[in-house]
Amino acid sequence: MALIDRLTGDLRTAQRESDADRVRVLRTLISQIKYEAKESGASADDALVVRVIQRDIRRRDEAIQLYVKGDRPAQADVERAERAVISAYQPDELDSDAMEAIAREVIDEVGATTRRDMGRVMRPLMARLREQGTVDGRAVNALVGKLLGGG
């Protein structure tokens, strides 16, 4: 089942159960996905849905930090609850061993030997890693730097 179909089905379930908070979060998320699909001219495939979910989670993390910093715990709790709803649809993150194995494969395919080759490695590597699950770009960058001997 496609992720967008799962979101839509869960929205209907939340509406039947009169779960107003969940309905609001899912409607907003589905709206963002449809907007992104329309803007990019692509269909709402799982890759696009995951990108929107990850971006929304990052935004909510930033909002939580700002609310905590601004001594607004009630708003921070609302953001945490909404983040929890959205996080349920995020695919599992790859473990570091699998990520390193894929990184070594791509480095060999590209023929990279130094940190100067990082740009040639990162694009195909990130594409391949995103197919496998969610990844943190900073962690991938650090891993590739380490594998290419940059420390």
Backbone as CSV, one residue per row, in Angstrom:
resi,resn,N_x,N_y,N_z,CA_x,CA_y,CA_z,C_x,C_y,C_z
1,MET,0.849,-1.182,0.000,0.000,0.000,0.000,0.892,1.242,0.000
2,ALA,0.576,2.175,-0.862,1.340,3.410,-0.940,1.121,4.229,0.335
3,LEU,2.130,4.996,0.666,2.093,5.788,1.896,0.960,6.814,1.867
4,ILE,0.730,7.434,0.711,-0.347,8.426,0.618,-1.710,7.760,0.836
5,ASP,-1.855,6.529,0.363,-3.114,5.797,0.580,-3.304,5.470,2.058
6,ARG,-2.213,5.128,2.712,-2.270,4.840,4.151,-2.665,6.094,4.933
7,LEU,-2.081,7.243,4.549,-2.421,8.504,5.209,-3.903,8.826,5.023
8,THR,-4.386,8.668,3.796,-5.784,8.969,3.499,-6.722,8.041,4.274
9,GLY,-6.380,6.771,4.334,-7.192,5.821,5.100,-7.208,6.150,6.582
10,ASP,-6.043,6.521,7.114,-5.968,6.883,8.531,-6.725,8.176,8.817
11,LEU,-6.755,9.088,7.839,-7.536,10.315,7.991,-9.021,9.968,8.117
12,ARG,-9.498,9.089,7.265,-10.911,8.674,7.336,-11.222,8.025,8.685
13,THR,-10.308,7.177,9.146,-10.506,6.520,10.441,-10.563,7.554,11.562
14,ALA,-9.657,8.518,11.532,-9.631,9.566,12.558,-10.911,10.397,12.509
15,GLN,-11.430,10.629,11.307,-12.687,11.377,11.185,-13.841,10.589,11.804
16,ARG,-13.884,9.296,11.548,-14.944,8.456,12.117,-14.865,8.416,13.638
17,GLU,-13.630,8.444,14.160,-13.431,8.385,15.609,-13.509,9.760,16.264
18,SER,-13.746,10.794,15.481,-13.832,12.183,15.964,-12.570,12.617,16.698
19,ASP,-11.419,12.196,16.188,-10.126,12.584,16.757,-9.662,13.857,16.043
20,ALA,-10.128,15.003,16.545,-9.926,16.281,15.867,-8.449,16.624,15.670
21,ASP,-7.623,16.356,16.671,-6.205,16.693,16.557,-5.534,15.880,15.455
22,ARG,-5.800,14.601,15.438,-5.215,13.718,14.418,-5.729,14.089,13.018
23,VAL,-7.004,14.419,12.923,-7.584,14.832,11.639,-6.870,16.074,11.128
24,ARG,-6.666,17.053,11.998,-6.013,18.300,11.603,-4.592,18.047,11.103
25,VAL,-3.839,17.227,11.837,-2.451,16.943,11.462,-2.402,16.200,10.130
26,LEU,-3.238,15.187,9.970,-3.222,14.395,8.734,-3.702,15.211,7.538
27,ARG,-4.710,16.053,7.730,-5.175,16.914,6.629,-4.061,17.856,6.178
28,THR,-3.387,18.442,7.138,-2.293,19.352,6.811,-1.190,18.617,6.061
29,LEU,-0.829,17.450,6.530,0.228,16.665,5.898,-0.161,16.257,4.479
30,ILE,-1.373,15.779,4.289,-1.837,15.382,2.957,-1.869,16.594,2.028
31,SER,-2.286,17.731,2.552,-2.310,18.957,1.760,-0.899,19.347,1.316
32,GLN,0.071,19.256,2.223,1.458,19.567,1.872,1.976,18.615,0.801
33,ILE,1.624,17.349,0.913,2.070,16.351,-0.066,1.479,16.657,-1.438
34,LYS,0.188,16.958,-1.485,-0.462,17.261,-2.766,0.107,18.536,-3.378
35,TYR,0.371,19.537,-2.554,0.958,20.780,-3.047,2.344,20.522,-3.634
36,GLU,3.152,19.769,-2.907,4.507,19.445,-3.361,4.457,18.667,-4.677
37,ALA,3.527,17.728,-4.789,3.386,16.939,-6.020,2.981,17.838,-7.183
38,LYS,2.078,18.760,-6.934,1.624,19.665,-7.987,2.747,20.601,-8.422
39,GLU,3.494,21.133,-7.456,4.595,22.045,-7.764,5.703,21.364,-8.558
40,SER,6.015,20.136,-8.196,7.112,19.432,-8.863,6.648,18.727,-10.133
41,GLY,5.346,18.647,-10.336,4.817,17.982,-11.515,4.946,16.473,-11.453
42,ALA,5.201,15.955,-10.273,5.362,14.512,-10.097,4.144,13.948,-9.374
43,SER,4.047,12.644,-9.372,2.969,12.013,-8.616,3.384,11.918,-7.148
44,ALA,2.419,11.687,-6.303,2.693,11.599,-4.866,3.193,10.199,-4.530
45,ASP,4.376,9.851,-5.040,4.952,8.538,-4.749,5.550,8.539,-3.346
46,ASP,5.973,7.375,-2.898,6.472,7.245,-1.529,7.691,8.123,-1.267
47,ALA,8.560,8.300,-2.261,9.757,9.124,-2.062,9.371,10.567,-1.752
48,LEU,8.410,11.103,-2.492,7.956,12.472,-2.253,7.278,12.570,-0.891
49,VAL,6.463,11.592,-0.554,5.762,11.598,0.733,6.767,11.573,1.883
50,VAL,7.794,10.744,1.769,8.812,10.657,2.821,9.554,11.982,2.949
51,ARG,9.871,12.622,1.819,10.548,13.927,1.866,9.707,14.947,2.619
52,VAL,8.414,15.000,2.315,7.519,15.950,2.981,7.422,15.626,4.471
53,ILE,7.322,14.356,4.805,7.241,13.946,6.212,8.507,14.350,6.957
54,GLN,9.668,14.080,6.370,10.929,14.427,7.027,11.058,15.931,7.216
55,ARG,10.657,16.703,6.198,10.733,18.160,6.301,9.804,18.653,7.407
56,ASP,8.605,18.077,7.490,7.652,18.497,8.509,8.151,18.144,9.910
57,ILE,8.775,16.994,10.049,9.330,16.602,11.346,10.443,17.566,11.754
58,ARG,11.316,17.927,10.805,12.381,18.895,11.112,11.794,20.227,11.559
59,ARG,10.756,20.700,10.860,10.118,21.968,11.232,9.540,21.895,12.646
60,ARG,8.924,20.786,12.949,8.326,20.637,14.279,9.399,20.552,15.364
61,ASP,10.514,19.900,15.069,11.624,19.856,16.025,12.142,21.265,16.313
62,GLU,12.275,22.067,15.254,12.722,23.448,15.433,11.709,24.241,16.250
63,ALA,10.430,24.053,15.964,9.386,24.763,16.703,9.399,24.367,18.175
64,ILE,9.591,23.079,18.444,9.650,22.610,19.834,10.795,23.298,20.566
65,GLN,11.955,23.353,19.926,13.111,24.006,20.549,12.821,25.474,20.828
66,LEU,12.202,26.159,19.875,11.897,27.577,20.065,10.865,27.785,21.173
67,TYR,9.858,26.931,21.227,8.852,27.052,22.280,9.457,26.783,23.651
68,VAL,10.318,25.801,23.749,10.976,25.506,25.025,11.866,26.679,25.422
69,LYS,12.616,27.187,24.456,13.511,28.319,24.710,12.718,29.565,25.114
70,GLY,11.531,29.731,24.522,10.681,30.879,24.826,9.768,30.654,26.015
71,ASP,9.986,29.575,26.754,9.209,29.246,27.946,7.710,29.169,27.636
72,ARG,7.388,28.381,26.595,5.997,28.163,26.201,5.742,26.654,26.139
73,PRO,5.683,26.011,27.304,5.579,24.549,27.339,4.290,23.995,26.728
74,ALA,3.194,24.726,26.798,1.934,24.223,26.244,2.041,24.058,24.725
75,GLN,2.611,25.067,24.063,2.772,24.980,22.611,3.778,23.897,22.237
76,ALA,4.825,23.748,23.054,5.818,22.701,22.797,5.169,21.322,22.899
77,ASP,4.273,21.147,23.858,3.580,19.862,24.008,2.678,19.571,22.810
78,VAL,2.017,20.606,22.292,1.167,20.432,21.104,2.027,19.986,19.922
79,GLU,3.169,20.648,19.733,4.071,20.284,18.629,4.588,18.859,18.797
80,ARG,4.909,18.476,20.023,5.390,17.107,20.276,4.318,16.075,19.909
81,ALA,3.082,16.369,20.279,1.985,15.446,19.971,1.784,15.333,18.460
82,GLU,1.850,16.461,17.764,1.692,16.441,16.311,2.864,15.721,15.652
83,ARG,4.056,15.929,16.186,5.237,15.254,15.650,5.107,13.740,15.814
84,ALA,4.550,13.313,16.925,4.370,11.880,17.170,3.422,11.264,16.139
85,VAL,2.370,11.994,15.785,1.431,11.501,14.772,2.151,11.341,13.437
86,ILE,2.922,12.345,13.059,3.616,12.329,11.765,4.732,11.288,11.760
87,SER,5.437,11.139,12.858,6.560,10.195,12.932,6.126,8.758,12.694
88,ALA,4.877,8.456,12.960,4.379,7.095,12.746,4.433,6.696,11.275
89,TYR,4.504,7.669,10.378,4.516,7.389,8.940,5.918,7.449,8.348
90,GLN,6.896,7.776,9.166,8.272,7.855,8.693,8.875,6.453,8.641
91,PRO,9.500,6.107,7.505,10.124,4.777,7.423,11.266,4.646,8.425
92,ASP,11.626,3.405,8.718,12.716,3.155,9.650,14.027,3.695,9.094
93,GLU,14.882,4.150,10.002,16.182,4.674,9.606,17.153,3.513,9.408
94,LEU,18.026,3.662,8.430,19.028,2.628,8.163,20.036,2.567,9.301
95,ASP,20.510,1.375,9.616,21.553,1.266,10.630,22.899,1.624,9.994
96,SER,23.866,1.957,10.824,25.147,2.468,10.331,25.921,1.436,9.519
97,ASP,25.797,0.154,9.851,26.514,-0.878,9.092,25.999,-0.972,7.662
98,ALA,24.688,-0.961,7.496,24.104,-1.020,6.155,24.464,0.229,5.362
99,MET,24.430,1.378,6.038,24.769,2.630,5.382,26.223,2.612,4.918
100,GLU,27.115,2.108,5.757,28.533,2.056,5.397,28.771,1.103,4.232
101,ALA,28.089,-0.026,4.212,28.247,-0.988,3.115,27.819,-0.365,1.787
102,ILE,26.695,0.330,1.788,26.219,0.976,0.566,27.172,2.093,0.158
103,ALA,27.688,2.840,1.141,28.634,3.918,0.842,29.898,3.364,0.197
104,ARG,30.414,2.265,0.708,31.612,1.646,0.112,31.345,1.206,-1.332
105,GLU,30.164,0.653,-1.582,29.792,0.248,-2.945,29.822,1.436,-3.899
106,VAL,29.176,2.526,-3.491,29.096,3.707,-4.352,30.479,4.309,-4.563
107,ILE,31.295,4.345,-3.516,32.656,4.880,-3.646,33.437,4.059,-4.662
108,ASP,33.301,2.738,-4.609,33.988,1.875,-5.576,33.461,2.094,-6.991
109,GLU,32.139,2.216,-7.141,31.539,2.424,-8.460,32.010,3.729,-9.090
110,VAL,32.067,4.779,-8.271,32.458,6.097,-8.769,33.968,6.178,-8.962
111,GLY,34.706,5.377,-8.220,36.163,5.413,-8.286,36.750,6.546,-7.461
112,ALA,36.055,6.928,-6.411,36.506,8.024,-5.557,37.653,7.562,-4.665
113,THR,38.627,8.459,-4.479,39.776,8.120,-3.641,40.075,9.182,-2.586
114,THR,39.686,10.418,-2.830,39.984,11.498,-1.883,38.709,12.274,-1.550
115,ARG,38.857,13.169,-0.565,37.713,14.006,-0.172,37.252,14.893,-1.319
116,ARG,38.107,15.164,-2.259,37.715,15.996,-3.402,36.642,15.311,-4.252
117,ASP,36.545,14.009,-4.124,35.560,13.242,-4.893,34.217,13.135,-4.168
118,MET,34.072,13.809,-3.048,32.856,13.679,-2.241,31.592,14.049,-3.005
119,GLY,31.659,15.094,-3.785,30.491,15.525,-4.549,30.009,14.457,-5.511
120,ARG,30.964,13.771,-6.132,30.611,12.709,-7.079,30.001,11.508,-6.363
121,VAL,30.330,11.341,-5.090,29.832,10.203,-4.316,28.463,10.504,-3.697
122,MET,28.284,11.705,-3.176,27.103,12.013,-2.365,25.776,11.901,-3.122
123,ARG,25.713,12.419,-4.333,24.431,12.399,-5.052,23.925,10.973,-5.285
124,PRO,24.720,10.085,-5.911,24.202,8.722,-6.103,24.012,7.968,-4.782
125,LEU,24.859,8.265,-3.810,24.744,7.590,-2.519,23.441,7.974,-1.821
126,MET,23.143,9.262,-1.771,21.910,9.706,-1.111,20.678,9.149,-1.827
127,ALA,20.726,9.093,-3.150,19.594,8.532,-3.893,19.392,7.065,-3.521
128,ARG,20.471,6.328,-3.453,20.375,4.905,-3.132,19.939,4.693,-1.679
129,LEU,20.467,5.504,-0.774,20.108,5.365,0.638,18.641,5.711,0.876
130,ARG,18.140,6.713,0.172,16.736,7.098,0.354,15.793,6.011,-0.130
131,GLU,16.238,5.213,-1.103,15.419,4.086,-1.552,15.295,3.038,-0.447
132,GLN,16.333,2.927,0.387,16.383,1.900,1.427,15.620,2.296,2.687
133,GLY,15.513,3.583,2.957,14.868,4.069,4.172,15.292,5.501,4.416
134,THR,15.032,6.015,5.599,15.400,7.391,5.888,16.853,7.460,6.333
135,VAL,17.484,8.566,6.003,18.877,8.772,6.381,19.079,10.227,6.783
136,ASP,20.075,10.447,7.614,20.466,11.786,8.024,21.616,12.215,7.125
137,GLY,21.410,13.259,6.347,22.416,13.719,5.398,23.740,14.068,6.054
138,ARG,23.688,14.641,7.246,24.937,15.003,7.939,25.731,13.759,8.318
139,ALA,25.027,12.736,8.766,25.699,11.487,9.141,26.323,10.832,7.916
140,VAL,25.619,10.863,6.792,26.149,10.292,5.551,27.381,11.069,5.111
141,ASN,27.314,12.385,5.188,28.448,13.230,4.811,29.665,12.906,5.669
142,ALA,29.464,12.779,6.971,30.573,12.454,7.875,31.139,11.071,7.563
143,LEU,30.269,10.115,7.271,30.708,8.759,6.948,31.543,8.745,5.673
144,VAL,31.075,9.421,4.637,31.819,9.463,3.373,33.159,10.152,3.580
145,GLY,33.172,11.229,4.357,34.435,11.905,4.651,35.417,10.981,5.348
146,LYS,34.918,10.194,6.283,35.771,9.239,6.997,36.289,8.162,6.047
147,LEU,35.410,7.631,5.203,35.808,6.574,4.276,36.802,7.064,3.224
148,LEU,36.711,8.328,2.876,37.630,8.878,1.880,38.899,9.435,2.519
149,GLY,39.057,9.203,3.811,40.300,9.579,4.486,40.368,11.014,4.938
150,GLY,39.216,11.652,5.106,39.220,13.046,5.520,39.019,13.240,6.999
151,GLY,38.972,12.186,7.773,38.914,12.332,9.213,37.616,12.121,9.798
